[in-house]
């Protein structure tokens, strides 16, 4: 069990709004014994403080906060530990009393606002439903008409608090951009004026500017209301730029905790150091992103020692047998003269810190070269994708503004072109047009020399000719694969459609199919045995590898990746980016890489095009656009990205 030195934990924030100590969660499945999911997790949040819990998928971040909110899934129970809100133990409260706390004492803000907002109710109605009748603005209202007017006034005030106009109260969620929906969801979560807001991955799908706006909004609300904010995220830049303190969770245990600036500057556990090293930067291009081999062990496979030992480059035999214990890193190497020192609330679970601590501090990065000069191509060479004057307007749009407006874009053969822009800028619409999943109203689209007709969808015959030219990998690895088919069946169908296993006897075709499925899996770094698995038995990164393998089965001339790494942990993202770069160099196909992450752009792309409200506003090599941006939107995106030294308390580091 994880233990925390009480003296060290108590010195930093004695008046905790939320205090979790020794939390153990256990799952009981049919035919299996109890399995420990969280083992002795402790954390605290003070009023006016923002805390981040970071870690890869499977580390237990969301389970920990759901235990606080009393929203654990069926079959998962709290078997040990304490959960106190403002001094009140809530773990063993009756269900009715626990339910009464939600929305009033503690509220949950989810990653996707569509999971919180009802699509058939106006935004104002959803905020008003959470308002307390005891609010002074409502308590004095007498009669239905007066109450309705008071609710409207208060709802508009709540919208203004999150930076939205009064007319948003009458609009439906689908009529808003992603950033606006997240603001409405925030207003709805705060309608009951909770003491503690738990935000679970609230900015994952947002571009840098909208992400920064939402985080600044949350921070401002935190300070004005004096509430606590518990932020769950796998995005390290979000954690270190927004929060006061950070807890690093791995396989159900806290491996390190401390002030955000301290952890960013000098990690005191190999796991924290590995995550920081794998994070792509919008300013630095690495020859190859550092990766964390392996994956988070499932609950039933965790050892009694450090759960990170099997993936740790510094592991010794004792790491696999010594129980995880958080302690102050007093034995860590002394920092150089003039460098800030760790503060008293810093805790680490690494038993070898005295020996390896000097190897964990990241070196000052040196800018690496970016591939800028495109290979010279004959003037009559046909590019992988050529778009000229393309326009697409969707019927029913209230303002009639085109989703794609007079766009010109060329993706050369053998190059990786990044397409960036905020949510709703038209990136995905343009990608769907290029792959034949969306029609366009006017203009010219040629995919590998194959022209697409304006004003209609491609015919079945045209789709068949288009498939060998272009394939697409979508953002969500959990919905892009048929859930009831094995990986092998899915890949075999793609190979059959590409005509790569036709001819010969049934036995010959089966043998050829198995060989090629195995080669595809090996190409994306998966063992042949995965052909027998279904998607439900794969992690998000493994599913995305299978999605890449399915696209590669056709050997396309152009691969479109639509936010293909946006939902992945930083360690898995690094693995996928390295894999894609390796395959692109070896096979020479072109890539249109759609993303809102400028760090990913710097790492993966040769060229970058910027879209704003359906228009292409800037296009050039990566160094030209990111180092010398010309358009205000590009500069705004770069300004919104946290720097390497970002942190809410960077300035007051001793």
N, C-alpha and C positions, 0 to 999 in steps of 0.2 A: 504493500500500500504506500502511496505517496504521503510523505510527512513534510510538514512545514515548520521551521523554527518559529515558534509563536512570537518571540521577541522581535525578530526581523520583520515578520509580516505585520505586526501591530504598530510599528513606529511611524509608518508613512501616513496612513489615513485612519486615525483612531475612530472617528465618527462615521462608520460605514452605513450607507443607506441599504446596501445589499451585502450580506456576508455569507458566503458558502464555505463550509469547512468539511473536509473528509468525505466528499460526496462519492458514493458508490452506486452505480446503476447496474442492474442485473436483468438479463433477458432469459426467459424460459420458453423454449420451443417444444413442439410436439415430439416426443420420443427422445429428447435430449435433456441433459442436465442443465443447471443454471450456468450462464455465460456472463462473465464480467465485461461490461461495456465501458464504464468509467471507474477508475480505481483511485479513490482518495483525492478527487479534484477540489481545490480551494481557490476562491477568488473573492475580491471585494470591490465595491463601487461606492464612492462617496457622493453626496449631493453636489452637483456642479462639476462632476468629474466624468470624463469619457474614457472608457476602458475598451481595449480591443482583445478579442480572442482569435488567434490565427492558427493555421495548420492546414494540412491537406485534407481532402475528402476522406472520411473514415476515421478521422482523429477524435471525433466526438464533440465538436464545437456546438452543433445545433442541438444535440441531445442534452448538453449541459444547460443551455438556456431554456430549453423546453421543460426541463425539470424545475427551473425557477418559476416559469409561468404556469406550471401544472398542466402541461399539454403533452405528456409523454405518450408515445404510441402504445397500443395494446400489447401486453406481454412484457413490457419493460417497467420495472419498479425500482424505487429508491430503497436500497437495503441497508444503507449506513450513511451517516453524515448529518449535517444540519444546513437548513436554508432559512435565513432570517432576513426579513424585510423590516427596516426601521426598528430592529430589536425584537420583532415578533416572529416566533418560529412558525413557519407555514407548512412544513413538510407533512405533518399529520392532521392538518385541518380537514374537517368534513368536506365532501365535494361541493356542497352549496356555498360554504364560506370561501373555499378556494376559488370558485367561479366568480364570486363577488369581488375578489381582488383584481381580476383581470379587467383592464380598461380603466379602473379607478386607481389602483396602486401600481400596477405593472401592465404595460401594453407591448404588443409585438408588431413590428413593422417587417413585412416579408420582402424577399428579393424581387418577386414579380408582382407589381401592383394589381395585375389582373386577378391574382389569387385572393386579394383583399377587397377589391372593388366589384360590386355586382354590376354586370354589364347592362341590366335593364333598369337600373335606378340612376337618377341624376347624381352628380357629384355632391351637390348641396344636400340632397336627402340623406346620403350616406354619412356626411359629417353631422347633420342634425340628429340622426338616430343615436349618436354616441354622446350627445350633450346631456349633462346632468340637470334634472329638474331643480336642483338646489342652487344653480347659478343665479346671482342677483338679477341678471338680465331677463331671466325666465320666471323667477319666483313671483315677481310682481305682476305678471301678465294675467289678466282675468278674461275669460271667454276664449272661444276657439280662434276668432279673428285676431285678437290681441296676441295670443300665443303664437300664431302662425307668423305674425309680423315680427315678434321678438326673436323667433327662431331664425328668420331670414337675416335680421340684423346681426345676430351672433354668428351665423354661418359665414356671412360676408366678412366679418371681422377675423374669423379663423382662416379664411382664404387669404386675406391680406397679410396675416402673420406668416404665411408660407410663400408670399410673393406672387399671389394670383389675383386676377381681376374679379370683380363681382359677378360678371357674366358666366364664369366657370361653374357657378352653382347650378345653372340651368343646362349644362352640357353633360353628355354621357362619356364614360371613360374612353370609348373608341374614337371619340372626336379630339382627343388630346395627344400630344407628343409623349414620348416615354418619360422625359424629365417632368412634364406637367402632371402626368399620372402619379409619379412617385411623390410629388408635392401634395397632391390630393390625398394619397394614401397616408402620408405623414400627418396631415391635418385630421384625418379620420382616426388615426391611432392616438392622437393627442386630445381628441374631443372630450375624453373623460378626465383630463388633467392628471395623468398618472405621475407618480413619484419617480418611476423608472421606466425608460423606454429601451426595449431590446430590438435592435435593428439587425436582421439576419441577411447579409449580403445585399444591402439596399442599392448598390450602385453598379452591380456586375454588368448589366446590359447597357450602360450609359457611356457616351463619349466623354472625353476628358473635361470639356467645359461644363456639361450637364452634371457630370460626376462631382466636379469641384463645387458647383452651385448647390447640389443637394447636401454635400458634406458641410459646406459653410452654413447652410440653412440649419442643419441638425446641431452644429456647434453653437450657432447663435441662439437657437431655442433652448439649448441646454443651459447657457449662461443666463438668459433672461428669465427662465422659469425656475432655475435652481434645482433642476431634476438631475438624475443620473442617466447616463447613456452607456449601454453595453452593446458594442459593435462586433458582430461576427463577420469575418471576411477571410478570403484566401488571398486577397490583394494586399501585398505588403506595403505598397506605396500609400494606399488608403489608410492602413493602420498607423504607419509612422508619421504621416502628415496631419492626421486629424486627432489622434488620441494622446492622452496623458501617459497612460501605462499600457503595457502589452503583456498578455499571457500567451505563451507558445505551447500549444496542446498537440500531443502526438500519441496515437493509439491508446487514448483514454487516460493519459497522464500529462500533467504539466511538467515540461522539461526546463523551462526558463521563464522568468518574469522580471519586469523592471520597467523603468521609465523608457518611453519610446526612443528618445534621443540616445540613451545609453545602449540599447539593444542594436539600434541602427549603426552606431559608431563602432561598437566593440561587442559582438555576440559572445556569449559565454557558454554556448552549447553547440556541438557540431551540427545539430539539426537546424538551428537558427542560422548558422553560418552558411549551410548548404542552400537553404531557401533564398537567402539574400544574394548568394552568388548566381543563382539561376534566374534572377529577375532581369529581364531585358531593359535596357536604358534607352531613352530617345536621343541621348547624346553620345553614346559609345557603341560602336559596332565591334563585337567580339568575333575572332576567327571561328569560334565555336562556343555556344553557350554551355557553361558547366551544368551538369545534370546530377540528379540524385538517383542512383540505380535502384531498381526494385520498386516496391509500393508499400503502403501502410498495411501491416499484417491484420487479417481479420481477427475479431475478438477471441475466437477459439484457438488461435495459433500464437498467442502472445506468451513470451517467456517470463520467468520470475525476475529477470534482470532488466536492464534498460531496453525498452521496446525498439529503440532505434539501432541497437547493436549490429544487427545483420546488414544494415545499409551504411553503417558509419565507417569512414576510412581510418578512423583513429581507434577503433574498438580493440580491446584486449580481452583475454579470457574472463577476467573478473567482471567485465561489463555485462556479461550474459548471466551472471549469477547474483550480483549485488542488487538488492532492491532499490528502486528509484526513491531518492530522498532529496528534497529541495533544501539547499543550504546557501548561506551567504558565500559568494566567491572570494573569500579572504585570501585563498591560496593562489589566486590568479596572478599572472605576471604583472609586475608593476609597470604602469604606462610610462612612456617617455616623459622627461621633464617638460612641464608646460601643458601636457595633455590633460583633459578633464578625467576625474576619477569616478568610479562607480559610487552611487548613492546607497544609503542603507537599506532601501527596499529591493535591492537586486538579489535574486535567488537563482541558482542553477542546480540541475540534477546530474551534472557530469562529474564522475568520480575521478577522471583523469585531467581535470582542468589545469592543475598545477603544471602538468607535463606538456599539454598541447595548447594551452591558452594563447600562446604567441602565434600559433598557426591559424587561429580562428579569425583574427582581425583582418578584414578585407584590405588588400593593398589599394593605394590610390590608382584608379583606373587610368590607363593611357588610351587616348582616342585611337581607334584602329581605322584603317582605310576602308572606304566604301566603294564597291564596284560601281563606277560611274560611267565609264566609257562603253557604250554599246558596241558590240562587234559590227564591223562594217558589213552591210548587206547590199546585194545588188539592187539597183533602183527599181527593178521590176519584181523584186521578191514579194511574195504574198505573206502578210503577217498572220499570226494566229487569230487575231481578232481586229477587225476594223469597223468602227462605228462613226457614221457621219450624219450630223444634223438630226439625230434621233429625238423624237418627242413622244411622250406618253402621258395622257390625261385620263384619270379614272372617272367614270360617270358617277355622279352623286356627291363628288367633293363639293363641300359648301362654298369654297372660294374659287373653284374652277382653275386653280393653279396647277400646271402640269407637274407630275411627279418626276418626270425627266424632260428637260427643256433644251433642245438644240445642242445635244452633247456630241462632241467629236473626241474619239479616243482610239488609240492604236496600241495593241499589245504585241510587241515583236516576238518572233520565234526565239525560244531559248532564254527568255528573260522573265523575271518576276516583277510584275507591276502591282503596286499596292494602290488600292482605292479607298480613301478615307473620307469621313464626313460624319456629321452628327446623325442621330436617329431621325428618320424621315427625310434625309437629304436625297434619296433616290438611288443609293448604292445597290441595294438588293433588287430593286425593280430593274435596273440596268443589267444585273447579273442574270436575272430570270429571263430577260429578253434574249440575252446572248446564248442561253442554253435551250431556248425554245419553250420555256414554261410560261412566257408572258408575251402578248402581242404588243406591237408599237404602232402609233398612229401615222407617223411619217418619218422619213429619213432612210438611211441605208445601213444594213448590218451584214457583214460578211464574216463567217466563221471558217477560218482555214480556206478561204476562197469559195465557200458555199454561201450563196446569198439567201437571206431570209426575206420573205415578202411582208410589206407593211400592211396593216389593216386587218390581219387575220392570224390565227394560230397555225403553226406548221402542220401539214398533213402527216398521216402515219408514215408514208414513204419518205417524206422529208425528215421526219424524226429519225428514221433508220439511217439515213445518210449523215445526219448531224451527230449521232452518238459517237462514232469513232473520232470526231473532231473535238468534242468538248464534253467534259463531265464536271459535276459539281459536288462538293462536300459541304453540308450544311452545318449550322452552329450547334444544334442540339444533338449530341451523340445518342441520347436516350430515345429519341423518336425517329431517327433516320434509318433504323434497321428493323426489319420485320421481327416482332418479339417471339413468334412461335416457330420460326425456322432456325436451324442451326447455322452457324457461321459458314460451314462448308457448303450448305445448300444455297445460301445467299450468294457466295462467291461463284459457285458453279453456274448459277443462273446468269450471272454477268458474263462469265466465260462463254457460255452457250450463245448468248445474244450477240457476242462479238465474233462468233464463228470459230473459236479457238479450240474446240474439242469435238468438232464434227468429223464424220467419216470413220470407216472401219467398223468392226463388230461392236456389240454392246460392251463386251469385256474390255476391248481396246479403248473405247470411249471412257469407260469408268476408270481405267488405269490412268489415262491421260488427264482426266478430270482431277483425280486425287493428287497427281504429281503437280499440276499447275496450281491447284488450291494451296498445296504445301509451299510452293515457291512464292506465291503471293503473300502468304502469312510470314514467311521468312523475310521477304522484302520489307515488310513493315515491322519487323522485330518481334513476331509472335511465334511460339512453337507450333508444330503441326497438330498437336493434340487439341488446339483451340478450334479446329474445324468441327469438332463434335459438341461444342458448347453453344448454348443459346445466349442472346444478348443480355438476359437478366443475370447471367453469371459473370459478366464482365464489368470492369470498372469503366468510368467515363473515358479515360485515356485509351483503354483497350478497345472500346467501341469505336472511338474515332480512328484508331489504326485500322480497324476492319472496314470502316467507311472509306478510308484512303485506298485500301487494298481493292475494294469493289470498284472504285473509280479507275485504278491502275489496270484492272483486268481488261479494260477496253483499249489500253495504251493510247490515251487521247493525245491530241496535239496541244490542247489547251485544258488546263485544270483550273476550275474556279473554286476558291475556298471562301465561303461566306461566313465570316466570324468563326472559323473552324476551331480556334483555340480559346475563344473568349470565355467559355464556361469551365475551363480546365485549371487545375492548380498550377502554380508557377513551375513546379518541378516537372509535371507532366507536359506542360506547355513547352518547356525547354527541350524535352525529348522529341516532341512532335515537330518543332521548328527545325531541329538538327536533322531529323529524318527527312523532312520535306526538302531541305536544302541539298542533302546528299542525293536523293532520288532525282531531283531536278538537274543536278550537275551530271549525273551518270546517264540519264535518259534524254536530256535536252529538251523536254517539253516546256511550254510557256505556262505561266501561272498568273491569274488575276486574283490577288489576295485582298479580300475585303475585310477591313478591320477599323476599329476606332482607337486602337492602342498604338501610339506613336513609337513606343519602345519596340514593339513587334515589327513595325515598319522599318525602323533602323536596322534591325537584326536580319530580316529576311529579304528585303526588296532591293531591286536595282533602280527602279523608277517609282515615282509616287504621283498620283493624280488626286486632286482635292475637289470634292463636290459639296455645294452649299445650295439648299433649296432647289434641287433639280438641275443646277448648272455646274459645269466644270469650270472652276475659277483659277486653278493653278496646276501646272504639270511640269515635271522636270526630274532630274536625278534626285536621289534621296538627299545627298549633301546640299544640293541647290535649294531644295524646298525646306528641309528641316534646319539647315544652318543659316539660310538667307531667305526666310519667307517673305513673300511680297503681298499676299492677300491678308486683310485683317483677320479673317476667320482662322487661317493657319497660325498667325501670331497668337491669337486668342487660345487656340488649342495648346500650343507650346507653353504659353504662360501658365496654363492651368495644370500642367504636369508638375508634380512635386519634384524638387531637386534631391540629390543624394543625401543632403544634410537636413532634409525637411523633418519637422517634428514640432508639436505644439510647445514643447518645453526646451527646444534647442537653445534658445537664447539664455535660459537660466541654468544651463548645465554648469556645475561648479568646475 
